[in-house]
Amino acid sequence: MDQSKGVKEPSKTNNDTTDFEKEEVLDKTADLGLQFLEKNDPVEFTWREDRTVLWKIDLYLLPIVSVMNNSIFYFGYLVGEFPANYLLQKLPIGKFSAGCIFIWGALVMLCAVTKNFASLATVRFLIGFFEAGIPLCWIYITSMFYKKSEQGLRCTAWYFMVDVAAIVGGLLGYGVGHTHTAMKQWQFVFLICGGFTVLWAFFRTENEKSIAVERLRENRTGIKSTEVKWDQAREALTDPQVWLFALWSGISQVLNTGVSFLPLMIQDMGFTGLQTTLLTLPVGCVECIAMVVAGGLSSYFRKGRTIIMFAVACPTHAGAVLLERLPLSSTWARATGVWLLQCIPASYAIMLSLIASNVAGTTKRLPQPCYASYVSLETLCPHNYFSRQKLQPTGRLCGQC
């Protein structure tokens, strides 16, 4: 049956107003918009009223879509945790990590060809799914080849490369921002970043392998077992130490709203798009400094990593207070507050080293609630950001802390 039968097209009365004539919709399965018009009186509106409604739709709808685009990555991360935990124990760690990285890079490149929200959300979900296993691999590699006293510095060392990537990415974005081609600038960024591949090669003699294993005897945490031991999994869920890690992992991510919207926060202070790209460079520099300080202190004070973990998080809370309390006219002081937010990853890196050092047993180390806590808070944090909090988005978060 023709759904348009008996429905008259909307007619414009003049250049300034639009009048929708009320007609009966015979087919109840017709378009919802037509059904709505059938149940309501005809409406006239001016061009200005049309613009006002459009502005309100943008105000409420676009932030939801943007936030969900951010959160969908962590939904994928959370779902990917479970198969990653199992496969990491069953498969060779080198091949598993290489596979995750290769697929992750390919998916990042696919972001450049997405045409709508559905395709972008799907790719973002898959990126999170395959990224879930990568941090677990790095923790395992750290615990497999380093003593407890060496793990704090090594965890901050590999996490340090995230900061280097932030600096390089800022410079890359600034350079790409000056290109003028048929391809859009943001597509270039995804293609370049996703196109990089990292090759890992380990060359050891049998004697060196024996030494590498023997030197870890004092750790008493084991290296790797391919057998899933459910008693260790149950123990992981009843160990107070594990839940304390989970608590701190969640708390440390509460302020990540600022990090998720960091470029937007800087741009809203009055900077142009290219200036904003350059002003994200200090973010990586601050995080690099925090990593170096945290790693150096953990190497020097080998039994003080818990204190160091809390100490390096303090600048992040100070930055949140600056953003909340300083007037909007204090542009550079508020920008400093934004930069300080990125000290928190150094605290998280130290926590990962504590997990590698203090949790014994392959199966027990895998189902860490701290990973679920981290991902859950990362998923919820973007929803703390509202358009009305544009220049002061961390007020609620300061209260939560």
LUMRO-465730 format. One line per field, with one value per residue: x, y, z negated of N, C-alpha, C in turn; residue in three letters. Coordinates in steps of 0.05 Angstrom, whole numbers, always signed. Atoms other than C-alpha are relative to their C-alpha. Layout:
BEGIN
n_east X:...
n_north Y:...
n_up Z:...
ca_east X:...
ca_north Y:...
ca_up Z:...
c_east X:...
c_north Y:...
c_up Z:...
rest Ala:...
end
This chain:
BEGIN
n_east +17:-15:+2:+4:+27:+16:-16:-7:-26:+1:+0:-10:+19:-15:-29:-8:+12:+6:+25:+4:+28:+7:+15:+1:-19:+16:-17:-12:-28:-13:-22:+7:+4:+27:+18:+0:+15:+28:+12:-3:+10:-19:-19:-13:-24:-17:-28:-15:+8:-12:-28:-1:+4:-24:-21:+6:-5:-29:-10:+5:-6:-28:-17:+6:-14:-29:-7:+2:-22:-22:+5:+2:-27:-4:+18:-15:-22:+11:+8:-24:-16:+4:-15:-28:-11:-2:-19:-27:-11:-1:-17:-26:+5:-10:+18:+26:-2:-4:+26:+17:-10:+4:+28:+6:-10:+18:+26:-5:+0:+28:+14:-2:+20:+27:+17:+22:-4:+1:-25:-21:+4:-7:-30:-10:+5:-20:-27:-1:+0:-26:-20:+3:-21:-27:-12:-5:-25:-23:-3:-11:-28:-16:-3:-14:-29:-12:+3:+19:-13:-4:+25:+11:-12:+6:+28:+2:-15:+17:+22:-12:+3:+27:-5:-15:+19:+17:-15:-3:+26:+6:-16:+12:+25:-6:-11:+22:+19:-8:+3:+24:+4:+28:+6:+2:-23:+3:-4:-29:-10:+6:-15:-28:-3:+7:-19:-26:-2:-23:-10:-15:-17:-16:-20:-13:-10:+13:-12:+12:+27:-2:-7:+23:+20:-11:-3:+27:+8:+7:+26:+20:+26:+3:-4:+25:+11:+22:+23:+18:+4:+23:-3:-14:+20:+16:-17:-3:+24:+3:-24:+4:-20:+11:+22:-12:-9:+24:+10:-17:+2:+24:-2:-20:+11:+23:-7:-7:+18:-17:-18:+15:+8:-21:-2:+23:-3:-20:+11:+21:-12:-3:-22:+9:-4:-29:-12:+8:-17:-26:+2:+2:-27:-9:+13:-19:-24:+6:+2:-27:-13:+12:-10:-28:-2:+11:-18:-26:+4:+6:-25:-17:+14:+11:+22:+17:+16:+28:-1:-6:+24:+19:-13:-1:+28:+7:+2:+25:+22:-5:+9:+29:+7:-6:+21:+26:+0:-10:+19:-4:-20:-28:-3:-24:+1:+19:-13:-18:+16:+6:-24:-6:+18:-12:-19:+12:-10:-24:+10:+10:-23:-11:+19:-4:-24:+7:+15:-19:-19:+12:+21:-13:+17:+9:+30:+8:-8:+16:+27:-2:+23:-9:+3:+28:+5:-11:+16:+27:-2:-6:+25:+19:-10:+9:+28:-1:-5:+24:-6:+1:-24:-19:-25:-6:+12:-10:+11:+13:-20:-14:+17:-1:-26
n_north -24:-25:-14:-28:-5:-15:-19:-22:-10:-25:-22:-25:-21:-23:+3:-4:+19:+26:+10:+29:+5:+25:+20:+25:+20:+24:+23:-5:+7:-21:-14:-11:-29:-4:+7:-22:-23:+8:-2:-27:-22:-13:-18:-20:-10:-18:+9:-3:+22:+24:+0:+4:+28:+13:-4:+17:+28:+3:-3:+24:+25:+3:+9:+28:+15:-3:+15:+28:+7:+4:+22:+25:+12:+14:+23:+20:+7:+16:+26:+13:+9:+28:+17:-7:+14:+29:+5:-7:+22:+24:-5:-13:-28:-16:+1:-12:-29:-9:+1:-21:-26:-1:-5:-27:-20:+1:-13:-29:-9:+1:-24:-20:+4:+1:-21:-8:+6:+29:+13:-9:+13:+28:+1:-8:+23:+20:-10:+5:+29:+12:-13:+11:+19:-11:-6:+25:+11:-15:+7:+27:-1:-12:+19:+24:-5:-19:+4:-19:-26:-12:-2:-26:-16:+11:-6:-28:-4:+6:-18:-26:-3:-13:-29:-7:+1:-24:-22:+4:-3:-28:-11:+11:-14:-28:+1:+8:-22:-19:+13:-7:+20:+10:+15:-17:+0:+20:+26:+4:+7:+29:+17:-1:+14:+28:+13:+7:+27:+4:+28:+8:+24:+8:+20:+10:+28:+17:-8:-26:+5:+11:-22:-17:+12:+4:-25:-8:+19:-14:-13:+19:-5:+16:-14:+4:+27:+2:+13:-18:+10:-15:-8:-26:-20:-5:-14:-28:-15:-2:-12:-29:-15:-3:-20:-26:-9:-7:-25:-22:-2:-15:-27:-15:-6:-18:-25:+4:-16:-22:+10:+8:-24:-19:-20:-17:-18:-20:-17:-17:-23:-21:+6:+11:+28:+6:-7:+21:+24:-5:-2:+26:+11:+0:+22:+23:-6:+2:+28:+11:-8:+15:+27:+1:-4:+23:+23:-4:+3:+29:+15:-8:+9:+24:+9:-23:-5:-8:-28:-15:+2:-21:-26:-11:-7:-26:-21:+2:-12:-29:-11:-1:-22:-24:-3:-5:-25:-24:-13:+7:-18:+10:+20:+17:+15:+22:+19:+15:+20:+22:+16:+15:+23:+24:+13:+24:+25:+9:+15:+25:+17:+11:+21:+23:+13:+13:+25:+19:+8:+11:+20:+25:+18:-10:-3:-20:-26:-7:-12:-21:-19:-27:-6:-6:-25:-21:-3:-9:-28:-14:-1:-18:-27:-20:-8:-22:-24:-11:-25:-23:+0:-1:-11:+9:+27:+19:-7:+24:+20:-8:+8:+29:+7
n_up +0:-1:+26:-4:-9:+19:+15:-17:+5:+14:-18:+11:-4:-10:+4:+28:+17:-12:+12:-5:+1:+14:-15:+14:-9:-1:+7:+26:-1:-15:+13:+27:-2:-10:+21:+20:-12:-2:+27:+11:-16:-18:+14:-16:+14:-16:-5:+25:+17:-11:+9:+29:+5:-9:+20:+24:-8:+0:+28:+15:-15:-8:+23:+6:-21:+4:+24:-5:-17:+18:+18:-14:+0:+25:-1:-13:+18:+21:-12:-8:+23:+7:-18:+0:+23:-5:-22:+8:+15:-17:-23:+4:+6:-22:-23:+8:+1:-27:-14:+10:-9:-29:-5:+10:-19:-24:+7:+2:-28:-10:+9:-21:-22:+11:-13:+17:+28:+4:-8:+19:+26:-3:-1:+26:+18:-7:+9:+28:+4:-5:+18:+27:+7:-3:+26:+14:-11:+10:+28:+1:-10:+22:+22:-9:-5:+19:+29:+12:+4:-26:-15:+1:-20:-27:-6:-7:-25:-24:+0:-8:-29:-5:+1:-24:-22:+2:-10:-29:-12:-1:-23:-25:-5:-8:-28:-18:-1:-21:-27:-15:-20:-2:+24:+24:+17:+21:-12:-1:+26:+5:-18:+7:+26:-3:-18:+13:+10:+18:-2:+24:-6:+23:-7:+24:+1:+21:+26:+8:+9:+27:+18:+1:+17:+27:+14:+10:+21:+25:-2:+10:-12:-24:-26:-15:-1:-20:+13:+15:+27:+10:+28:+0:-9:+24:+19:-9:+7:+29:+11:+5:-16:-27:+0:+5:-27:-16:+10:-9:-29:-6:+10:-16:-27:+3:-13:-28:-17:-11:-19:-24:-15:+4:-22:+0:+22:-7:-22:+11:+14:-19:-19:-25:-2:-2:+26:+19:-6:+12:+29:+11:+4:+28:+14:-1:+16:+29:+5:-1:+25:+22:-3:+8:+29:+13:-5:+15:+29:+6:-2:+23:+25:-11:+17:+4:-24:+7:+6:-25:-16:+10:-2:-28:-7:+12:-20:-15:+16:+1:-25:+0:+17:-15:-20:+13:+17:-13:-18:-28:-11:+5:-22:+1:+25:-4:-18:+17:+14:-19:-4:+24:+2:-12:+18:+11:-11:+14:+23:-10:-8:+25:+9:-17:+9:+25:-7:-11:+21:+25:-5:-10:-14:-26:-1:+20:-10:-23:+4:+19:+0:-5:-28:-4:+13:-17:-24:+8:+6:-25:-15:+12:+3:-20:+5:+20:-14:-12:-15:+18:+15:-21:+8:+27:+0:+20:+26:+13:+5:+24:+23:+3:+11
ca_east +0:+26:+42:+38:-34:-80:-23:-13:+56:+72:+60:+96:+50:+104:+179:+177:+132:+117:+48:+39:-32:-64:-87:-109:-56:-93:-34:-14:+53:+70:+129:+130:+135:+71:+36:+57:+30:-35:-46:-29:-55:-23:+38:+66:+137:+185:+255:+282:+241:+267:+339:+324:+297:+357:+404:+369:+373:+448:+457:+428:+439:+510:+542:+507:+534:+604:+605:+581:+635:+685:+652:+642:+717:+715:+654:+696:+754:+711:+683:+752:+782:+753:+776:+842:+854:+841:+880:+939:+947:+937:+977:+1050:+1053:+1096:+1049:+987:+1012:+1037:+969:+932:+977:+972:+896:+893:+935:+891:+828:+858:+870:+797:+775:+796:+743:+684:+625:+575:+567:+549:+611:+656:+625:+635:+709:+719:+688:+734:+795:+778:+765:+834:+870:+846:+899:+958:+969:+962:+1018:+1064:+1051:+1066:+1130:+1153:+1139:+1171:+1239:+1250:+1260:+1211:+1262:+1268:+1195:+1175:+1224:+1209:+1133:+1141:+1191:+1142:+1085:+1131:+1124:+1050:+1075:+1125:+1069:+1027:+1083:+1097:+1022:+1015:+1071:+1041:+973:+1002:+1040:+980:+938:+977:+963:+913:+893:+830:+836:+814:+866:+838:+839:+914:+925:+890:+925:+994:+985:+952:+1005:+1063:+1084:+1129:+1172:+1197:+1256:+1288:+1353:+1378:+1421:+1396:+1445:+1418:+1347:+1367:+1398:+1336:+1292:+1339:+1348:+1272:+1272:+1268:+1204:+1163:+1108:+1120:+1132:+1074:+1029:+982:+935:+874:+871:+802:+823:+870:+813:+770:+828:+836:+764:+773:+842:+837:+901:+868:+807:+851:+884:+815:+793:+853:+848:+777:+790:+850:+806:+752:+788:+797:+738:+787:+835:+782:+761:+829:+836:+765:+779:+841:+805:+747:+797:+801:+855:+849:+850:+924:+943:+904:+944:+1009:+984:+972:+1047:+1060:+1010:+1058:+1117:+1084:+1067:+1138:+1165:+1116:+1137:+1211:+1202:+1157:+1203:+1266:+1237:+1210:+1279:+1312:+1260:+1245:+1197:+1161:+1122:+1054:+1072:+1100:+1036:+994:+1045:+1049:+972:+972:+988:+928:+881:+916:+903:+829:+825:+857:+805:+748:+770:+807:+767:+757:+802:+863:+875:+946:+937:+877:+917:+969:+914:+895:+967:+973:+915:+961:+1004:+955:+981:+1047:+1008:+973:+1039:+1066:+1003:+1014:+1084:+1056:+1008:+1066:+1108:+1058:+1007:+1032:+1002:+985:+910:+905:+941:+895:+824:+846:+784:+827:+823:+747:+746:+791:+749:+683:+705:+734:+666:+627:+674:+657:+584:+606:+620:+563:+561:+542:+607:+646:+700:+696:+682:+716:+674:+632:+694:+730:+670:+673:+747
ca_north +0:+69:+102:+171:+162:+212:+254:+322:+351:+409:+475:+541:+601:+655:+667:+682:+628:+554:+522:+446:+427:+374:+312:+244:+190:+128:+80:+76:+47:+112:+156:+178:+250:+245:+210:+267:+320:+281:+284:+358:+424:+459:+500:+564:+587:+640:+631:+655:+603:+550:+571:+570:+499:+477:+508:+470:+405:+416:+436:+372:+320:+334:+329:+262:+236:+263:+233:+166:+167:+174:+122:+70:+58:+37:-7:-45:-45:-74:-129:-145:-155:-224:-258:-221:-249:-320:-316:-283:-343:-394:-362:-341:-271:-244:-267:-246:-176:-168:-190:-141:-83:-100:-103:-40:-1:-25:-3:+66:+73:+53:+114:+156:+126:+127:+167:+169:+160:+86:+67:+110:+81:+10:+23:+57:-3:-51:-8:-12:-87:-102:-51:-87:-140:-94:-65:-136:-159:-103:-120:-193:-178:-133:-186:-241:-207:-159:-165:-130:-76:-63:-63:+6:+41:-5:+4:+80:+73:+38:+82:+142:+128:+148:+217:+218:+198:+257:+305:+275:+272:+346:+364:+318:+349:+419:+399:+364:+425:+465:+415:+431:+369:+333:+289:+320:+337:+292:+233:+243:+239:+172:+144:+165:+142:+77:+63:+60:-11:-34:-96:-132:-180:-218:-255:-298:-359:-417:-396:-325:-352:-393:-332:-291:-341:-355:-282:-277:-332:-281:-250:-312:-291:-340:-324:-354:-414:-436:-471:-432:-442:-423:-424:-366:-330:-337:-314:-252:-233:-242:-211:-142:-120:-132:-90:-34:-32:-31:+26:+69:+52:+79:+140:+160:+162:+208:+269:+239:+280:+338:+294:+267:+337:+369:+401:+427:+457:+493:+518:+545:+591:+631:+597:+578:+507:+507:+543:+490:+435:+468:+479:+405:+393:+415:+361:+307:+344:+348:+274:+258:+296:+261:+193:+208:+232:+173:+122:+152:+155:+83:+59:+97:+84:+12:+1:+67:+57:+63:+131:+153:+129:+177:+234:+240:+244:+308:+355:+329:+348:+416:+427:+410:+461:+514:+501:+505:+566:+612:+665:+654:+714:+677:+642:+618:+599:+557:+527:+507:+472:+433:+411:+388:+340:+293:+276:+221:+169:+167:+144:+91:+66:+57:+18:-28:-42:-59:-110:-141:-145:-164:-209:-281:-331:-323:-334:-290:-233:-235:-222:-160:-119:-57:-63:-66:-8:+33:+20:+31:+99:+118:+101:+143:+202:+235:+238:+287:+338:+384:+442:+489:+469:+486:+528:+498:+423:+396:+427:+365:+322:+363:+351:+277:+274
ca_up +0:+17:-49:-19:+4:-29:-55:-26:-19:-67:-33:-44:-52:-41:-45:-119:-147:-135:-146:-152:-134:-178:-141:-165:-160:-137:-145:-218:-198:-162:-179:-253:-232:-192:-249:-296:-248:-241:-317:-325:-299:-239:-259:-231:-247:-224:-198:-265:-303:-256:-272:-347:-344:-303:-354:-411:-372:-362:-435:-462:-407:-384:-454:-464:-398:-412:-482:-458:-404:-461:-506:-451:-450:-523:-512:-463:-512:-566:-521:-495:-564:-573:-509:-513:-583:-560:-494:-527:-572:-516:-459:-452:-480:-423:-368:-407:-420:-348:-322:-366:-346:-271:-273:-316:-266:-208:-245:-259:-184:-171:-212:-152:-107:-155:-127:-184:-259:-254:-216:-261:-324:-297:-282:-349:-385:-348:-363:-437:-431:-403:-447:-509:-505:-491:-562:-590:-544:-567:-640:-627:-588:-646:-698:-655:-645:-703:-778:-825:-839:-764:-745:-768:-723:-664:-669:-668:-611:-563:-586:-573:-498:-503:-521:-465:-418:-444:-428:-359:-346:-363:-314:-262:-270:-264:-200:-169:-186:-134:-78:-24:+15:+37:-24:-90:-141:-196:-147:-137:-212:-218:-157:-181:-253:-234:-181:-229:-246:-302:-294:-356:-350:-408:-396:-454:-463:-506:-561:-561:-566:-627:-659:-643:-679:-738:-755:-768:-820:-877:-849:-868:-821:-764:-691:-651:-653:-597:-645:-669:-744:-769:-842:-825:-790:-853:-896:-853:-869:-944:-953:-988:-952:-885:-903:-930:-861:-829:-875:-858:-784:-784:-826:-784:-722:-751:-726:-657:-632:-624:-587:-539:-519:-527:-457:-462:-530:-504:-441:-483:-518:-454:-413:-340:-316:-297:-361:-400:-364:-386:-457:-465:-461:-533:-554:-529:-560:-628:-624:-604:-664:-710:-682:-690:-761:-780:-747:-777:-847:-842:-822:-879:-933:-915:-973:-966:-901:-935:-963:-896:-862:-905:-902:-826:-824:-865:-806:-769:-826:-830:-756:-766:-822:-778:-723:-773:-814:-767:-729:-654:-641:-668:-602:-611:-684:-664:-606:-658:-696:-634:-624:-696:-686:-648:-709:-727:-677:-715:-776:-735:-707:-778:-796:-737:-762:-830:-798:-760:-824:-878:-844:-836:-788:-715:-722:-784:-749:-689:-715:-752:-773:-766:-690:-692:-741:-696:-634:-670:-696:-628:-597:-647:-652:-585:-608:-663:-609:-589:-540:-596:-630:-568:-600:-670:-659:-720:-776:-789:-786:-839:-885:-871:-888
c_east +17:-4:-6:-28:-17:+15:+9:+27:-2:+3:+10:-19:+14:+30:+8:-11:-6:-24:-3:-30:-6:-18:+0:+20:-15:+16:+15:+29:+17:+23:-9:-5:-28:-21:-2:-16:-29:-14:+1:-10:+21:+18:+12:+25:+16:+27:+16:-7:+12:+29:+2:-4:+25:+23:-4:+6:+31:+11:-3:+8:+29:+18:-4:+15:+30:+9:-1:+23:+25:-4:+0:+26:+3:-20:+14:+23:-9:-8:+25:+18:-1:+13:+30:+14:+5:+21:+28:+13:+4:+20:+27:-4:+10:-18:-27:+2:+4:-26:-19:+9:-5:-29:-8:+8:-18:-26:+3:-1:-29:-16:-1:-21:-29:-17:-23:+6:+1:+26:+23:-2:+9:+31:+11:-4:+21:+28:+3:+2:+29:+22:+0:+23:+28:+13:+6:+26:+24:+5:+13:+29:+17:+4:+17:+30:+13:-6:-20:+13:+4:-26:-12:+10:-7:-29:-3:+15:-18:-25:+9:-4:-28:+3:+15:-18:-18:+15:+3:-27:-8:+14:-11:-26:+4:+10:-22:-20:+6:-2:-26:-2:-29:-8:-1:+23:-2:+3:+30:+11:-5:+16:+30:+5:-5:+20:+26:-2:+25:+8:+17:+16:+17:+19:+15:+11:-14:+11:-12:-29:-1:+6:-24:-21:+10:+1:-27:-10:-10:-27:-22:-28:-5:+4:-25:-8:-23:-25:-17:-7:-23:+2:+15:-19:-18:+16:+4:-24:-5:+25:-4:+20:-10:-21:+10:+11:-23:-11:+16:-1:-25:+1:+18:-11:-24:+5:+6:-20:+16:+18:-14:-7:+22:+3:-23:+2:+20:-11:-21:+12:+6:+21:-12:+6:+29:+14:-7:+18:+27:-1:-5:+27:+9:-14:+18:+25:-4:-2:+27:+15:-10:+10:+29:+3:-10:+18:+26:-3:-6:+25:+18:-12:-17:-24:-20:-18:-29:-2:+4:-25:-20:+12:-2:-29:-8:-1:-25:-24:+4:-9:-31:-10:+4:-22:-26:+0:+9:-21:+6:+20:+29:+6:+24:+2:-18:+12:+20:-15:-7:+24:+6:-18:+14:+23:-11:+9:+25:-8:-11:+22:+13:-18:+3:+25:-4:-15:+20:+18:-14:-21:+13:-21:-11:-30:-9:+6:-18:-27:+0:-25:+8:-4:-30:-8:+10:-18:-27:+0:+6:-25:-19:+10:-8:-28:-1:+4:-25:+8:-1:+25:+24:+28:+8:-12:+7:-12:-12:+21:+16:-16:+1:+26:+0
c_north +25:+16:+30:+7:+14:+20:+22:+11:+27:+23:+25:+22:+25:-5:+0:-22:-26:-11:-30:-5:-27:-17:-26:-20:-27:-25:+6:-8:+21:+12:+13:+30:+6:-7:+23:+23:-6:+4:+29:+20:+10:+20:+19:+9:+17:-12:+1:-23:-26:-2:-6:-30:-16:+3:-18:-29:-5:+0:-26:-26:-4:-8:-29:-18:+0:-16:-30:-9:-5:-26:-27:-15:-17:-23:-23:-11:-19:-28:-16:-11:-30:-19:+5:-14:-29:-6:+6:-23:-25:+3:+11:+30:+18:+1:+13:+30:+12:+0:+22:+27:+3:+7:+28:+21:+0:+13:+30:+12:+1:+25:+22:-3:-3:+24:+9:-10:-30:-14:+9:-14:-30:-3:+6:-23:-22:+8:-5:-30:-12:+14:-12:-18:+11:+7:-25:-13:+14:-7:-27:+0:+12:-20:-25:+5:+18:-8:+21:+27:+15:+8:+28:+18:-9:+6:+30:+5:-6:+18:+28:+4:+10:+30:+10:+1:+25:+24:-2:+4:+29:+14:-9:+14:+28:+1:-7:+23:+21:-12:+8:-20:-8:-16:+19:-4:-22:-29:-6:-9:-29:-18:-2:-16:-30:-15:-8:-29:-3:-29:-5:-25:-5:-22:-8:-28:-15:+7:+26:-4:-12:+21:+18:-11:-2:+26:+10:-18:+15:+14:-17:+6:-17:+16:-2:-29:+0:-13:+20:-13:+16:+6:+26:+22:+8:+15:+29:+17:+2:+12:+30:+17:+5:+22:+28:+11:+9:+27:+24:+3:+16:+29:+17:+8:+20:+26:-2:+13:+22:-10:-7:+24:+22:+20:+19:+21:+23:+19:+19:+23:+23:-4:-11:-30:-8:+7:-22:-25:+4:-1:-27:-13:+0:-23:-25:+5:-3:-30:-14:+5:-17:-29:-3:+2:-25:-24:+2:-5:-30:-17:+6:-9:-25:-10:+22:+5:+8:+29:+17:+0:+22:+28:+12:+6:+28:+23:+0:+13:+30:+13:+2:+23:+27:+5:+8:+28:+25:+13:-7:+18:-9:-22:-18:-15:-24:-21:-17:-22:-23:-18:-18:-25:-26:-11:-27:-26:-11:-17:-27:-19:-13:-22:-25:-16:-15:-26:-21:-12:-16:-21:-25:-17:+12:+6:+22:+28:+9:+13:+23:+19:+28:+8:+7:+27:+23:+5:+11:+30:+16:+2:+21:+29:+20:+10:+21:+27:+10:+26:+24:+2:+4:+9:-9:-28:-17:+6:-23:-20:+7:-8:-29:-9:+7
c_up +0:-25:+3:+9:-22:-17:+19:-8:-16:+20:-14:+7:+11:-6:-29:-18:+15:-14:+9:-3:-12:+18:-15:+12:-1:-9:-26:-2:+15:-17:-27:+1:+10:-21:-21:+11:+1:-27:-11:+20:+19:-15:+20:-16:+19:+4:-26:-19:+10:-8:-30:-6:+9:-20:-25:+6:-1:-28:-16:+14:+5:-23:-6:+20:-4:-24:+5:+19:-17:-17:+15:+1:-25:-4:+13:-17:-21:+10:+7:-22:-4:+20:+1:-24:+5:+21:-8:-15:+18:+23:-7:-2:+22:+24:-7:+0:+28:+16:-8:+11:+30:+6:-10:+19:+25:-6:-2:+28:+11:-9:+22:+21:-11:+10:-19:-29:-5:+7:-18:-27:+2:-1:-27:-20:+5:-8:-30:-6:+3:-16:-28:-8:+0:-27:-16:+9:-11:-30:-3:+8:-22:-22:+8:+2:-20:-29:-11:-2:+26:+14:+0:+21:+28:+8:+8:+26:+24:+0:+8:+30:+7:+1:+24:+24:+0:+11:+30:+14:+2:+23:+26:+7:+10:+29:+19:+2:+21:+28:+13:+23:+1:-25:-24:-19:-22:+11:+2:-27:-6:+17:-8:-26:+2:+17:-12:-11:-18:+1:-25:+7:-25:+9:-25:+4:-22:-27:-10:-9:-28:-21:-4:-19:-29:-16:-12:-22:-25:+2:-12:+10:+25:+25:+17:-1:+20:-10:-15:-27:-13:-30:-2:+8:-24:-21:+8:-8:-30:-14:-5:+16:+28:+1:-7:+27:+17:-9:+10:+30:+8:-8:+17:+27:-2:+14:+30:+19:+13:+21:+26:+17:-1:+23:+0:-22:+6:+21:-11:-16:+19:+21:+26:+1:+1:-26:-21:+4:-13:-31:-13:-4:-29:-16:+0:-16:-29:-8:+1:-25:-23:+1:-9:-30:-14:+4:-15:-29:-7:+2:-24:-26:+8:-16:-5:+24:-6:-6:+25:+18:-7:+5:+28:+10:-10:+20:+16:-15:-2:+26:+1:-17:+14:+21:-13:-13:+14:+18:+29:+13:-3:+19:-4:-26:+3:+20:-15:-15:+18:+4:-24:-2:+9:-17:-9:+13:-13:-25:+8:+8:-24:-11:+16:-8:-26:+5:+10:-22:-22:+4:+12:+13:+25:+1:-19:+11:+23:-6:-20:+1:+6:+30:+6:-13:+17:+24:-6:-5:+25:+17:-11:-1:+21:-5:-22:+14:+14:+15:-18:-18:+19:-9:-28:-3:-23:-28:-14:-8:-25:-25:-4:-13:-30
rest Met:Asp:Gln:Ser:Lys:Gly:Val:Lys:Glu:Pro:Ser:Lys:Thr:Asn:Asn:Asp:Thr:Thr:Asp:Phe:Glu:Lys:Glu:Glu:Val:Leu:Asp:Lys:Thr:Ala:Asp:Leu:Gly:Leu:Gln:Phe:Leu:Glu:Lys:Asn:Asp:Pro:Val:Glu:Phe:Thr:Trp:Arg:Glu:Asp:Arg:Thr:Val:Leu:Trp:Lys:Ile:Asp:Leu:Tyr:Leu:Leu:Pro:Ile:Val:Ser:Val:Met:Asn:Asn:Ser:Ile:Phe:Tyr:Phe:Gly:Tyr:Leu:Val:Gly:Glu:Phe:Pro:Ala:Asn:Tyr:Leu:Leu:Gln:Lys:Leu:Pro:Ile:Gly:Lys:Phe:Ser:Ala:Gly:Cys:Ile:Phe:Ile:Trp:Gly:Ala:Leu:Val:Met:Leu:Cys:Ala:Val:Thr:Lys:Asn:Phe:Ala:Ser:Leu:Ala:Thr:Val:Arg:Phe:Leu:Ile:Gly:Phe:Phe:Glu:Ala:Gly:Ile:Pro:Leu:Cys:Trp:Ile:Tyr:Ile:Thr:Ser:Met:Phe:Tyr:Lys:Lys:Ser:Glu:Gln:Gly:Leu:Arg:Cys:Thr:Ala:Trp:Tyr:Phe:Met:Val:Asp:Val:Ala:Ala:Ile:Val:Gly:Gly:Leu:Leu:Gly:Tyr:Gly:Val:Gly:His:Thr:His:Thr:Ala:Met:Lys:Gln:Trp:Gln:Phe:Val:Phe:Leu:Ile:Cys:Gly:Gly:Phe:Thr:Val:Leu:Trp:Ala:Phe:Phe:Arg:Thr:Glu:Asn:Glu:Lys:Ser:Ile:Ala:Val:Glu:Arg:Leu:Arg:Glu:Asn:Arg:Thr:Gly:Ile:Lys:Ser:Thr:Glu:Val:Lys:Trp:Asp:Gln:Ala:Arg:Glu:Ala:Leu:Thr:Asp:Pro:Gln:Val:Trp:Leu:Phe:Ala:Leu:Trp:Ser:Gly:Ile:Ser:Gln:Val:Leu:Asn:Thr:Gly:Val:Ser:Phe:Leu:Pro:Leu:Met:Ile:Gln:Asp:Met:Gly:Phe:Thr:Gly:Leu:Gln:Thr:Thr:Leu:Leu:Thr:Leu:Pro:Val:Gly:Cys:Val:Glu:Cys:Ile:Ala:Met:Val:Val:Ala:Gly:Gly:Leu:Ser:Ser:Tyr:Phe:Arg:Lys:Gly:Arg:Thr:Ile:Ile:Met:Phe:Ala:Val:Ala:Cys:Pro:Thr:His:Ala:Gly:Ala:Val:Leu:Leu:Glu:Arg:Leu:Pro:Leu:Ser:Ser:Thr:Trp:Ala:Arg:Ala:Thr:Gly:Val:Trp:Leu:Leu:Gln:Cys:Ile:Pro:Ala:Ser:Tyr:Ala:Ile:Met:Leu:Ser:Leu:Ile:Ala:Ser:Asn:Val:Ala:Gly:Thr:Thr:Lys:Arg:Leu:Pro:Gln:Pro:Cys:Tyr:Ala:Ser:Tyr:Val:Ser:Leu:Glu:Thr:Leu:Cys:Pro:His:Asn:Tyr:Phe:Ser:Arg:Gln:Lys:Leu:Gln:Pro:Thr:Gly:Arg:Leu:Cys:Gly:Gln:Cys
end
